[in-house]
Amino acid sequence: MRENAWLRSGPTPIADARFAAETYFKDMLDGSAIALPEHFDLGVNPCWGGAYCLPAFLILGVYQSGVRDLYSRLSKHSGIAQRPANSPSFYSQVHPTWTEYMRSLAASSSQALSGKLLGEASAVTFHFVWVHQEKLNQPYVDAMGRYWRACNARPDAEKATVPHRECMARHMADGREADAALARKAGMPMIPDGNQTARERRFSLPQLMRAVYGSFEPSLIVLLRQPWHRMHAAYYNYVHYARRYGSHAAGEVQWATESIGAFRQCEANFTTAACALSFESLSRENEEVFYHCDQLIKGMYIIFLERWRREFGKLLLLRSEDYYEAPRRALTKALHFLGLNVPSTDLEWQPLLEPAVQVAGTRPPDGLPPLPAAMEAALREFYAPSLELLVRSLQNEPDHADWERWTTMSWARSSSQVTGRVLGPGS
């Protein structure tokens, strides 16, 4: 089945998704008290057994866009259960396991059972680049770990003939096949399921979430930020970039240029989607790229959005720039989407608008330096095709024209520049 045909084929049958989930994660459906039930109890949250509940809404991402702040403000609403603003993602990280995940939700279960909406925010979930598929790609990781030890243990004479890098490169296909073998066992073989280098995972994060929720439709919210500004913020949020390239414009431009070049080289051999979803598993050259172009890829929103939309229909996209410019309007849209009452007076709005801005990670103490013009120009050119596809996919949305403007607009301030400030009432 061709990639596009699969994306158009409709949501994964629940029985298929749950069979796959049970293959990967035994404790999800093992018949214990915390195991997923066949059907959830009636209510605003998916609960069962009078004791266990899952979030009815999730803010999936994206990084450097205001996920923590949005959730923190929404949680001030009287109809939402109290829970930490940010949590590890069950879907994209090895930990928490299902048991650990259910334990983390236990403290909020009584509120959820009383009728308050249970939510979750985890910015890592939306853009499932290869490293954020770690919940599912462990067969590949384990296999490559074994090959690393075997390559390292060879006699010196053999190492001189076949360097460690080449030894590992020869085993990458075996690692990918270990991954594919478990996918077949789970009844969700890769696409295509052959000896091709590039094979897309049929059971990935959206399908895992579908297995968890069954017939319950969670409300999914995604905050998107102009990808060049998001990437600029990421450069200063993660210290490893500055350590390698320096905390200055020239270093940042070099990083962006190298990332674009490496991704273009990947595209010369594989499809854009394959490079976005499986970059470092495709070749040794890709694996050696500094942090695998992950920040560049995370801005290719349409790649991930169309895969989430295949499984879920209740999904709200918000623009990060609009959220910080007019928070009341964005919060109103989110509250309507969640089926919650919208505050009608300034006094009722105060708990949601008055707290200082919540920002995850680190930021320069004096705020972000300006985005280098050369970097912005290069990134605007790189992202133009994927943004065009994104806007086209939103043509039936009431704010379609706003999305078109968003792809080209220049915005004077960024979310990192309002750190510690109080949001105004907006409009």
C-alpha positions as CSV (number, residue, x, y, z in Angstrom):
1,M,0.0,0.0,0.0
2,R,1.4,3.4,-1.0
3,E,2.0,5.9,1.8
4,N,-0.7,8.3,0.7
5,A,-3.2,5.6,0.2
6,W,-2.7,4.4,3.8
7,L,-3.1,7.9,5.1
8,R,-6.5,8.1,3.3
9,S,-7.7,4.7,4.4
10,G,-9.4,5.9,7.6
11,P,-8.8,5.2,11.3
12,T,-7.3,2.0,12.6
13,P,-9.9,-0.5,13.8
14,I,-9.9,-0.4,17.6
15,A,-9.5,-4.2,17.9
16,D,-6.4,-4.0,15.6
17,A,-4.9,-1.1,17.6
18,R,-5.5,-2.9,20.9
19,F,-4.0,-6.2,19.7
20,A,-0.9,-4.3,18.6
21,A,-0.7,-2.4,21.9
22,E,-1.0,-5.7,23.9
23,T,1.9,-7.1,21.9
24,Y,4.1,-4.1,22.7
25,F,2.9,-3.4,26.3
26,K,1.6,-6.4,28.1
27,D,0.4,-4.5,31.2
28,M,-2.0,-2.4,29.2
29,L,-4.5,-5.2,28.6
30,D,-3.6,-7.9,31.1
31,G,-6.9,-8.1,32.9
32,S,-5.6,-6.3,36.1
33,A,-7.5,-3.5,37.7
34,I,-5.5,-0.8,35.9
35,A,-5.7,-2.6,32.5
36,L,-7.8,-0.9,29.8
37,P,-11.5,-2.0,29.9
38,E,-13.4,-3.0,26.8
39,H,-15.7,0.0,27.4
40,F,-15.4,3.1,29.6
41,D,-18.1,4.2,32.1
42,L,-20.4,7.0,30.9
43,G,-19.1,10.4,31.8
44,V,-17.0,13.4,30.6
45,N,-13.8,11.4,31.2
46,P,-12.9,7.9,30.2
47,C,-13.1,6.1,33.6
48,W,-13.5,2.6,34.7
49,G,-13.9,0.5,37.8
50,G,-14.9,3.5,39.9
51,A,-11.3,4.3,40.4
52,Y,-9.3,4.9,37.2
53,C,-9.5,7.7,34.7
54,L,-7.7,8.9,31.6
55,P,-7.4,12.5,30.5
56,A,-10.4,13.7,28.4
57,F,-8.2,16.3,26.7
58,L,-4.5,16.4,25.8
59,I,-2.4,19.3,24.6
60,L,0.0,17.4,22.3
61,G,2.5,20.2,21.5
62,V,4.5,21.7,20.2
63,Y,7.8,22.5,21.9
64,Q,8.6,26.2,22.4
65,S,5.1,27.3,21.7
66,G,3.4,27.8,25.1
67,V,2.1,24.4,26.0
68,R,2.8,24.6,29.7
69,D,1.4,28.1,29.9
70,L,-1.8,27.2,28.0
71,Y,-2.5,24.2,30.2
72,S,-1.7,26.2,33.4
73,R,-4.3,28.8,32.5
74,L,-6.9,26.3,31.5
75,S,-6.4,24.4,34.7
76,K,-7.6,27.5,36.6
77,H,-11.0,26.9,35.3
78,S,-13.4,25.4,37.9
79,G,-14.4,22.7,35.5
80,I,-10.9,21.2,35.1
81,A,-9.3,18.8,37.5
82,Q,-6.0,19.9,39.1
83,R,-2.9,18.2,37.7
84,P,0.8,19.2,37.2
85,A,1.1,21.5,34.2
86,N,3.6,19.3,32.3
87,S,4.0,15.6,32.5
88,P,6.1,12.9,30.7
89,S,4.4,11.5,27.7
90,F,3.3,7.9,28.0
91,Y,3.1,7.8,24.2
92,S,6.5,9.0,23.2
93,Q,8.8,7.9,26.0
94,V,9.9,4.6,27.4
95,H,8.9,5.8,30.8
96,P,6.3,6.1,32.2
97,T,5.2,2.6,31.6
98,W,1.5,1.9,31.6
99,T,1.6,1.1,35.3
100,E,3.6,4.2,36.1
101,Y,1.3,6.3,33.9
102,M,-1.8,5.1,35.8
103,R,-0.1,5.8,39.1
104,S,0.6,9.3,38.0
105,L,-3.1,9.9,37.2
106,A,-4.4,8.4,40.5
107,A,-4.1,11.6,42.5
108,S,-6.6,13.3,40.1
109,S,-9.0,10.4,39.7
110,S,-11.4,11.6,42.4
111,Q,-11.8,14.9,40.7
112,A,-12.3,13.3,37.4
113,L,-14.9,10.9,38.8
114,S,-16.8,13.9,40.2
115,G,-17.2,15.3,36.7
116,K,-14.3,17.7,36.4
117,L,-12.5,17.4,33.1
118,L,-9.1,15.7,33.4
119,G,-6.4,17.0,31.1
120,E,-2.8,16.5,30.2
121,A,0.0,18.6,28.5
122,S,3.1,17.1,27.0
123,A,4.8,19.0,24.3
124,V,6.8,16.0,23.1
125,T,3.8,14.0,21.8
126,F,2.7,15.8,18.6
127,H,5.9,15.6,16.5
128,F,7.0,12.0,16.8
129,V,10.4,12.2,15.2
130,W,12.4,8.9,15.5
131,V,13.8,9.6,18.9
132,H,10.2,10.3,20.2
133,Q,9.1,6.9,18.9
134,E,11.3,5.3,21.5
135,K,8.2,3.6,23.1
136,L,8.0,1.5,19.9
137,N,11.5,1.4,18.4
138,Q,13.2,-0.5,21.2
139,P,13.8,-3.6,19.1
140,Y,15.9,-1.4,16.8
141,V,17.7,0.2,19.8
142,D,18.4,-3.1,21.5
143,A,19.7,-4.7,18.3
144,M,22.0,-1.8,17.5
145,G,23.3,-1.9,21.1
146,R,24.2,-5.6,20.6
147,Y,25.9,-4.8,17.3
148,W,27.8,-1.9,18.9
149,R,29.2,-4.3,21.5
150,A,30.0,-6.9,18.9
151,C,31.7,-4.4,16.6
152,N,33.7,-3.0,19.5
153,A,34.8,-6.5,20.6
154,R,36.4,-7.4,17.3
155,P,40.2,-8.0,17.0
156,D,42.3,-5.0,16.2
157,A,43.2,-6.4,12.8
158,E,39.6,-6.6,11.8
159,K,38.9,-3.1,13.2
160,A,41.7,-1.8,11.0
161,T,40.1,-3.4,7.9
162,V,36.5,-2.6,8.7
163,P,36.3,0.5,10.9
164,H,33.7,0.6,13.7
165,R,31.6,3.1,11.7
166,E,31.4,0.8,8.8
167,C,30.7,-2.2,11.0
168,M,27.7,-0.5,12.5
169,A,26.5,0.7,9.1
170,R,26.4,-2.9,7.9
171,H,24.1,-3.8,10.8
172,M,21.5,-1.0,10.4
173,A,19.4,-3.1,8.1
174,D,19.3,-5.9,10.7
175,G,18.2,-3.4,13.3
176,R,15.4,-2.1,11.1
177,E,14.4,-5.7,10.5
178,A,14.2,-6.4,14.3
179,D,11.8,-3.4,14.5
180,A,9.8,-4.7,11.6
181,A,9.5,-8.2,13.0
182,L,7.8,-7.0,16.2
183,A,5.5,-4.9,14.0
184,R,4.4,-8.0,12.1
185,K,3.9,-9.9,15.3
186,A,1.6,-7.0,16.5
187,G,-0.4,-7.4,13.3
188,M,0.6,-4.0,12.1
189,P,3.4,-4.5,9.6
190,M,5.5,-1.7,8.3
191,I,4.6,0.1,5.1
192,P,5.9,-1.3,2.9
193,D,6.7,-4.6,4.6
194,G,9.7,-5.7,2.7
195,N,13.5,-5.2,2.7
196,Q,13.3,-1.5,1.8
197,T,15.3,0.8,3.9
198,A,12.5,3.3,4.4
199,R,9.4,1.7,6.0
200,E,6.8,3.7,7.9
201,R,5.4,2.4,11.2
202,R,1.8,1.5,10.8
203,F,1.5,1.4,14.6
204,S,2.9,4.7,15.9
205,L,1.9,7.3,18.5
206,P,-1.5,8.1,17.0
207,Q,-2.4,4.4,16.8
208,L,-1.2,3.8,20.3
209,M,-3.4,6.6,21.6
210,R,-6.3,5.1,19.6
211,A,-5.7,1.8,21.4
212,V,-5.8,3.5,24.7
213,Y,-9.0,5.5,24.1
214,G,-10.9,2.9,22.1
215,S,-14.3,4.4,21.1
216,F,-13.8,7.4,23.4
217,E,-12.9,10.6,21.5
218,P,-10.4,12.7,23.4
219,S,-10.1,16.4,22.7
220,L,-6.7,17.1,21.2
221,I,-5.2,20.6,21.2
222,V,-2.0,21.6,19.4
223,L,-0.3,25.0,19.6
224,L,1.7,25.8,16.5
225,R,4.4,28.5,16.3
226,Q,6.0,29.8,13.1
227,P,8.7,27.1,12.6
228,W,11.6,29.5,12.2
229,H,10.9,31.2,15.5
230,R,10.3,27.9,17.2
231,M,13.7,26.6,15.9
232,H,15.3,29.8,17.0
233,A,13.9,29.4,20.6
234,A,15.0,25.8,20.6
235,Y,18.6,26.8,19.9
236,Y,18.8,28.7,23.1
237,N,16.7,26.3,25.1
238,Y,19.0,23.3,24.8
239,V,22.6,23.9,25.8
240,H,24.1,21.3,23.5
241,Y,23.6,23.6,20.4
242,A,25.4,26.5,21.9
243,R,28.2,24.3,23.2
244,R,28.9,23.0,19.7
245,Y,28.1,26.1,17.6
246,G,28.4,29.0,20.1
247,S,25.9,31.4,21.6
248,H,25.9,33.8,18.7
249,A,24.2,34.4,15.4
250,A,27.0,33.0,13.2
251,G,26.8,29.7,15.1
252,E,23.1,29.5,14.9
253,V,23.1,30.2,11.2
254,Q,25.7,27.4,10.7
255,W,23.5,25.0,12.7
256,A,20.4,25.8,10.6
257,T,22.4,25.6,7.3
258,E,23.9,22.2,8.2
259,S,20.5,20.9,9.3
260,I,18.9,21.9,6.1
261,G,21.7,20.5,4.0
262,A,21.6,17.1,5.8
263,F,17.8,16.9,5.4
264,R,18.1,17.7,1.7
265,Q,20.7,15.0,1.3
266,C,18.3,12.6,3.0
267,E,15.5,13.7,0.6
268,A,17.8,12.8,-2.3
269,N,17.6,9.2,-1.3
270,F,14.2,8.8,0.5
271,T,10.8,10.5,0.7
272,T,10.3,13.6,2.8
273,A,8.0,11.7,5.2
274,A,10.6,8.9,5.6
275,C,13.3,11.4,6.4
276,A,11.0,13.2,8.9
277,L,9.8,10.1,10.7
278,S,12.9,7.8,10.6
279,F,15.9,10.1,9.9
280,E,18.7,8.5,12.0
281,S,17.6,4.9,11.3
282,L,18.0,5.3,7.5
283,S,21.7,5.6,7.1
284,R,24.9,6.0,9.0
285,E,25.4,9.4,7.5
286,N,22.0,10.5,8.9
287,E,22.8,8.9,12.3
288,E,26.0,11.0,12.6
289,V,24.2,14.3,11.9
290,F,24.3,16.4,15.1
291,Y,21.0,15.7,16.9
292,H,19.6,14.2,13.7
293,C,17.9,17.4,12.3
294,D,15.3,16.9,15.0
295,Q,14.6,20.6,15.6
296,L,14.3,21.2,11.8
297,I,11.9,18.3,11.4
298,K,9.7,19.3,14.3
299,G,8.6,22.3,12.4
300,M,7.3,20.2,9.5
301,Y,3.9,20.2,11.1
302,I,1.9,18.7,8.2
303,I,3.8,15.4,8.4
304,F,2.6,14.8,11.9
305,L,-0.8,16.5,11.6
306,E,-2.1,14.3,8.8
307,R,-1.1,11.2,10.8
308,W,-2.9,12.4,13.9
309,R,-6.0,13.4,11.8
310,R,-6.1,9.9,10.4
311,E,-7.0,8.6,13.8
312,F,-8.7,11.5,15.6
313,G,-11.3,14.0,14.4
314,K,-11.6,16.1,17.5
315,L,-8.5,18.3,17.1
316,L,-8.1,22.0,17.7
317,L,-5.1,23.9,16.2
318,L,-4.1,27.2,17.8
319,R,-1.4,29.7,16.7
320,S,1.1,30.4,19.4
321,E,1.5,34.0,18.2
322,D,-2.2,34.7,18.6
323,Y,-2.3,33.0,22.0
324,Y,0.3,35.5,23.4
325,E,-1.1,38.5,21.4
326,A,-4.8,37.9,22.4
327,P,-4.9,35.3,25.1
328,R,-8.6,35.8,26.0
329,R,-9.6,35.0,22.5
330,A,-7.5,31.9,22.3
331,L,-8.6,30.7,25.7
332,T,-12.2,31.3,24.7
333,K,-11.7,29.1,21.6
334,A,-10.1,26.3,23.7
335,L,-12.8,26.4,26.4
336,H,-15.6,26.2,23.7
337,F,-13.7,23.3,22.2
338,L,-13.6,21.5,25.6
339,G,-17.3,22.2,26.2
340,L,-16.6,24.4,29.3
341,N,-18.3,27.7,30.3
342,V,-16.4,30.8,29.2
343,P,-15.9,33.5,31.8
344,S,-18.3,36.4,31.2
345,T,-16.7,39.2,33.3
346,D,-13.2,40.5,33.8
347,L,-13.4,39.3,37.4
348,E,-14.1,35.7,36.2
349,W,-11.2,36.0,33.8
350,Q,-8.7,37.0,36.4
351,P,-7.6,33.5,37.6
352,L,-6.9,32.5,34.0
353,L,-5.1,35.7,32.9
354,E,-3.3,37.1,35.9
355,P,-0.6,34.4,36.7
356,A,2.9,35.0,35.3
357,V,3.7,33.3,32.0
358,Q,4.8,29.7,32.5
359,V,7.8,28.6,30.4
360,A,9.4,25.2,30.4
361,G,13.2,24.8,29.9
362,T,15.8,27.5,30.0
363,R,16.0,30.9,28.3
364,P,18.8,33.6,28.1
365,P,18.3,35.8,31.2
366,D,18.0,38.9,28.9
367,G,15.6,37.2,26.5
368,L,16.2,35.8,23.1
369,P,18.6,37.6,20.7
370,P,17.1,38.6,17.4
371,L,16.5,35.8,14.9
372,P,19.3,36.0,12.3
373,A,18.0,37.3,9.0
374,A,19.9,34.8,7.0
375,M,18.6,31.9,9.1
376,E,15.0,33.2,8.9
377,A,15.2,33.5,5.1
378,A,16.7,30.0,4.7
379,L,14.1,28.4,7.0
380,R,11.2,30.3,5.4
381,E,12.3,28.8,2.1
382,F,12.7,25.3,3.5
383,Y,9.3,25.3,5.3
384,A,7.4,26.9,2.4
385,P,6.2,23.6,0.8
386,S,5.1,22.0,4.1
387,L,3.3,25.1,5.2
388,E,1.5,25.3,1.9
389,L,0.3,21.8,2.5
390,L,-0.7,22.7,6.1
391,V,-2.8,25.6,4.9
392,R,-4.4,23.6,2.2
393,S,-5.4,20.9,4.8
394,L,-7.1,23.6,6.8
395,Q,-9.1,25.1,4.0
396,N,-12.4,24.2,5.6
397,E,-11.5,25.8,8.9
398,P,-13.3,29.1,9.8
399,D,-9.9,30.7,10.4
400,H,-8.3,29.5,7.2
401,A,-7.4,33.0,6.0
402,D,-5.7,33.6,9.4
403,W,-3.6,30.5,8.8
404,E,-2.6,31.8,5.3
405,R,-1.5,35.1,6.9
406,W,0.4,33.2,9.6
407,T,2.7,31.5,7.2
408,T,4.1,34.8,5.9
409,M,3.6,37.3,8.8
410,S,6.4,38.9,10.7
411,W,5.7,38.9,14.4
412,A,7.5,41.4,16.6
413,R,7.7,39.3,19.9
414,S,7.9,35.7,20.8
415,S,6.6,33.7,23.7
416,S,10.0,33.6,25.3
417,Q,10.0,37.4,25.5
418,V,7.0,37.5,27.7
419,T,8.5,35.2,30.3
420,G,7.5,36.3,33.8
421,R,5.0,38.9,32.6
422,V,1.3,38.9,33.2
423,L,-0.9,38.3,30.2
424,G,-3.4,41.1,29.5
425,P,-7.1,40.5,28.9
426,G,-6.5,40.4,25.1
427,S,-9.5,40.7,22.8
